[in-house]
Amino acid sequence: MPDNNNTKFDLNPKCSLVHLLLPAALIASVAGVAAFIILIIPDFNIYWLIVSPIIIAFYQAPAVYIYWLWKKKTGRLLKTNSSCEDKKVN
């Protein structure tokens, strides 16, 4: 019987797809920009010029959420306590 404690790979289903989150965030970002161009540019006028930053932010929201999930799952979120301790000068 093989020993399961000495395996190299983590077979946890929660962590198995974490490496796909960053490419998914990039694809969602490109899709958001493409959707903005396809839907807004043909009828572009001064109204769309004023409202376009809000619309772009709306289309980029899924990409930002997926990127946040990737940072959370990989442990790359900044810790506020450690950043304050690093700035101390002795």
C-alpha positions as CSV (number, residue, x, y, z in Angstrom):
1,M,0.0,0.0,0.0
2,P,1.4,3.4,-0.9
3,D,2.0,6.0,1.8
4,N,-0.3,9.0,1.3
5,N,1.7,11.3,3.6
6,N,4.7,11.5,1.3
7,T,3.0,12.6,-1.9
8,K,4.4,15.6,-3.7
9,F,1.2,17.0,-5.0
10,D,-1.7,18.4,-3.0
11,L,-4.8,16.6,-4.2
12,N,-7.2,18.8,-2.2
13,P,-10.0,19.7,-4.7
14,K,-10.2,23.2,-3.1
15,C,-6.7,24.0,-4.1
16,S,-6.5,22.1,-7.4
17,L,-7.9,24.8,-9.6
18,V,-6.3,27.8,-8.0
19,H,-3.7,28.1,-10.7
20,L,-6.5,28.7,-13.2
21,L,-7.8,31.8,-11.5
22,L,-5.2,34.2,-12.8
23,P,-5.6,33.3,-16.5
24,A,-9.4,33.4,-15.9
25,A,-9.0,37.0,-14.5
26,L,-7.0,38.0,-17.6
27,I,-9.6,36.5,-19.9
28,A,-12.4,38.2,-18.0
29,S,-10.6,41.5,-18.2
30,V,-10.0,41.2,-22.0
31,A,-13.7,40.2,-22.4
32,G,-14.8,43.2,-20.5
33,V,-12.8,45.6,-22.7
34,A,-14.1,43.8,-25.8
35,A,-17.7,44.0,-24.7
36,F,-17.2,47.7,-24.0
37,I,-15.8,48.3,-27.5
38,I,-18.5,46.2,-29.2
39,L,-21.4,47.7,-27.4
40,I,-20.4,51.4,-26.9
41,I,-18.1,52.5,-29.8
42,P,-20.6,52.2,-32.7
43,D,-22.9,54.8,-31.1
44,F,-20.2,56.9,-29.4
45,N,-21.2,60.4,-28.4
46,I,-20.5,62.9,-25.6
47,Y,-22.8,61.0,-23.3
48,W,-20.8,57.8,-23.7
49,L,-17.6,59.8,-23.2
50,I,-18.8,61.0,-19.8
51,V,-20.3,57.7,-18.7
52,S,-17.6,55.4,-20.2
53,P,-15.4,55.2,-17.0
54,I,-18.3,53.8,-15.0
55,I,-19.2,51.4,-17.8
56,I,-15.6,50.1,-18.0
57,A,-15.4,49.7,-14.3
58,F,-18.7,47.7,-14.4
59,Y,-17.3,45.4,-17.1
60,Q,-14.0,44.9,-15.2
61,A,-15.7,44.0,-11.9
62,P,-15.7,40.2,-12.6
63,A,-12.0,40.3,-13.5
64,V,-11.2,42.1,-10.3
65,Y,-13.2,39.6,-8.2
66,I,-11.5,36.6,-9.8
67,Y,-8.1,38.3,-9.2
68,W,-9.0,38.9,-5.6
69,L,-9.9,35.2,-5.2
70,W,-6.6,34.2,-6.7
71,K,-4.7,36.5,-4.3
72,K,-6.8,35.1,-1.4
73,K,-6.2,31.5,-2.3
74,T,-2.5,31.8,-2.9
75,G,-1.9,33.9,0.3
76,R,-0.7,37.0,-1.5
77,L,-3.0,39.5,0.2
78,L,-1.1,42.2,2.2
79,K,-1.2,42.0,5.9
80,T,-1.7,45.4,7.5
81,N,0.1,44.5,10.7
82,S,3.2,43.2,9.0
83,S,3.6,46.3,6.8
84,C,3.5,48.6,9.9
85,E,6.2,46.5,11.6
86,D,8.5,46.6,8.6
87,K,8.5,50.4,8.6
88,K,9.9,50.6,12.2
89,V,13.4,51.9,12.3
90,N,15.6,50.7,15.2
